[in-house]
């Protein structure tokens, strides 16, 4: 991350099992802080599908706690999601956390 970029409360998590559900991702991350939304995806670019997801927290501190904890799991690769120019559009179409 460049020095002039502030981290966002959005966490990218690579290395999830294929077909990992949004409910499972929410359950895995809800203890780090207030979760606004979760999304999961499965890549089918080879014969071995892999999963990844995004968790949008209410605060950067919650996102940092999530990254710090999950990076100790061998197969998970969490990081702050890179800000994008479409963030205003994305925030208008937030995929809500399960149960909200």
KEKE-3310 file (N, C-alpha, C; in steps of 0.2 Angstrom, whole numbers, plus 5000, padded with zeros to 4 digits):
npx = (5004:5003:5011:5003:4990:4976:4970:4956:4940:4937:4940:4949:4949:4958:4960:4950:4939:4932:4916:4913:4901:4892:4886:4895:4907:4903:4900:4913:4920:4912:4915:4926:4921:4908:4900:4896:4894:4895:4903:4906:4915:4919:4933:4935:4945:4954:4957:4956:4946:4945:4942:4937:4934:4925:4924:4916:4918:4913:4922:4940:4948:4942:4943:4957:4959:4953:4962:4974:4972:4967:4978:4986:4982:4986:4981:4974:4973:4972:4969:4969:4957:4959:4956:4944:4939:4925:4919:4908:4897:4897:4895:4882:4876:4877:4879:4871:4875:4872:4856:4854)
npy = (4994:5011:5025:5037:5032:5029:5016:5006:5001:4989:4972:4961:4944:4931:4914:4906:4892:4884:4888:4894:4900:4916:4917:4909:4916:4928:4923:4920:4932:4941:4943:4952:4965:4977:4972:4977:4972:4957:4947:4933:4923:4911:4906:4899:4895:4885:4868:4866:4874:4890:4900:4917:4932:4947:4958:4971:4982:4992:5000:5005:5000:4988:4981:4980:4972:4960:4956:4955:4944:4933:4932:4923:4910:4897:4895:4906:4923:4938:4955:4973:4980:4987:5004:5010:5019:5018:5017:5025:5021:5007:5007:5011:5000:4990:4974:4967:4961:4944:4941:4955)
npz = (5000:4996:5003:5004:5003:5013:5023:5020:5027:5021:5018:5009:5006:5002:4997:5002:5005:4990:4985:4997:5008:5010:5023:5030:5029:5035:5048:5052:5053:5061:5074:5075:5073:5069:5055:5039:5026:5017:5004:4994:4982:4969:4960:4944:4936:4934:4935:4949:4958:4967:4982:4986:4995:5001:5015:5022:5035:5048:5054:5051:5061:5065:5053:5053:5064:5060:5049:5055:5063:5054:5046:5051:5048:5038:5025:5022:5015:5020:5017:5016:5006:4990:4987:4976:4961:4959:4971:4977:4969:4972:4986:4986:4982:4992:4998:5010:5026:5032:5040:5042)
capx = (5000:5007:5011:4998:4984:4973:4967:4949:4937:4935:4945:4949:4952:4960:4961:4944:4937:4927:4909:4912:4895:4892:4885:4901:4911:4900:4901:4920:4922:4908:4918:4931:4918:4902:4900:4891:4892:4900:4902:4910:4916:4923:4936:4934:4950:4958:4953:4955:4943:4947:4937:4939:4928:4926:4920:4916:4917:4911:4928:4946:4951:4939:4946:4964:4959:4952:4968:4979:4970:4966:4984:4990:4979:4991:4978:4970:4978:4968:4973:4965:4955:4962:4951:4942:4935:4918:4917:4902:4892:4897:4892:4875:4873:4880:4876:4870:4877:4866:4853:4852)
capy = (5000:5017:5029:5042:5029:5027:5009:5006:4996:4984:4967:4956:4938:4926:4907:4903:4886:4885:4888:4896:4904:4922:4916:4906:4922:4933:4920:4920:4939:4946:4945:4958:4972:4978:4970:4980:4968:4952:4944:4928:4922:4906:4906:4893:4896:4879:4862:4867:4881:4893:4905:4923:4936:4954:4960:4978:4983:4999:5004:5002:4996:4981:4978:4978:4966:4954:4955:4953:4937:4929:4930:4917:4904:4896:4896:4913:4929:4944:4962:4979:4980:4993:5009:5011:5025:5016:5016:5028:5016:5001:5008:5012:4993:4986:4967:4967:4955:4939:4943:4962)
capz = (5000:4995:5009:5004:5003:5019:5022:5020:5031:5017:5018:5004:5009:4997:5000:5005:5001:4985:4987:5004:5008:5013:5030:5033:5030:5041:5055:5053:5054:5064:5081:5074:5074:5065:5048:5035:5021:5015:4997:4992:4975:4968:4954:4941:4931:4933:4938:4956:4960:4974:4984:4989:4998:5004:5021:5023:5042:5050:5055:5049:5066:5065:5047:5054:5068:5055:5045:5060:5066:5049:5042:5055:5046:5033:5018:5021:5014:5020:5016:5015:4999:4987:4986:4969:4959:4959:4978:4978:4966:4976:4993:4985:4981:4997:4999:5017:5030:5033:5046:5043)
cpx = (5004:5006:5005:4991:4982:4970:4959:4946:4935:4941:4944:4952:4952:4961:4956:4942:4932:4920:4908:4906:4896:4891:4891:4906:4909:4902:4909:4923:4918:4911:4923:4928:4912:4903:4894:4889:4897:4898:4908:4910:4920:4926:4936:4939:4955:4954:4952:4952:4945:4942:4941:4933:4930:4922:4921:4914:4915:4917:4935:4949:4948:4942:4953:4964:4958:4958:4973:4978:4970:4973:4988:4987:4983:4987:4975:4975:4973:4972:4967:4963:4957:4956:4950:4938:4927:4915:4910:4896:4892:4894:4884:4872:4876:4876:4876:4873:4871:4863:4851:4847)
cpy = (5006:5021:5034:5039:5027:5020:5010:5001:4990:4979:4962:4950:4933:4919:4904:4897:4888:4884:4890:4901:4911:4922:4913:4912:4927:4930:4920:4926:4943:4947:4950:4965:4972:4977:4973:4976:4962:4949:4939:4926:4915:4907:4899:4893:4890:4873:4862:4874:4883:4899:4912:4927:4943:4955:4967:4979:4990:5003:5001:4998:4989:4977:4975:4972:4959:4952:4952:4945:4932:4927:4925:4910:4903:4897:4902:4918:4935:4950:4967:4979:4987:4998:5009:5017:5024:5015:5019:5023:5010:5002:5009:5005:4988:4979:4966:4960:4950:4941:4950:4965)
cpz = (5000:5002:5009:5003:5011:5018:5023:5025:5027:5016:5013:5007:5004:5000:5003:5001:4995:4987:4994:5004:5012:5021:5033:5034:5035:5048:5057:5055:5059:5071:5081:5074:5069:5058:5044:5029:5020:5008:4997:4985:4975:4961:4951:4935:4930:4935:4945:4958:4967:4975:4986:4991:5000:5010:5022:5031:5042:5051:5052:5055:5066:5059:5049:5059:5064:5052:5049:5062:5060:5045:5045:5052:5039:5026:5017:5020:5014:5019:5015:5008:4996:4986:4978:4967:4959:4966:4980:4975:4970:4983:4992:4984:4986:4998:5007:5020:5031:5040:5047:5038)
residu = (UNK:UNK:UNK:UNK:UNK:UNK:UNK:UNK:UNK:UNK:UNK:UNK:UNK:UNK:UNK:UNK:UNK:UNK:UNK:UNK:UNK:UNK:UNK:UNK:UNK:UNK:UNK:UNK:UNK:UNK:UNK:UNK:UNK:UNK:UNK:UNK:UNK:UNK:UNK:UNK:UNK:UNK:UNK:UNK:UNK:UNK:UNK:UNK:UNK:UNK:UNK:UNK:UNK:UNK:UNK:UNK:UNK:UNK:UNK:UNK:UNK:UNK:UNK:UNK:UNK:UNK:UNK:UNK:UNK:UNK:UNK:UNK:UNK:UNK:UNK:UNK:UNK:UNK:UNK:UNK:UNK:UNK:UNK:UNK:UNK:UNK:UNK:UNK:UNK:UNK:UNK:UNK:UNK:UNK:UNK:UNK:UNK:UNK:UNK:UNK)
# end
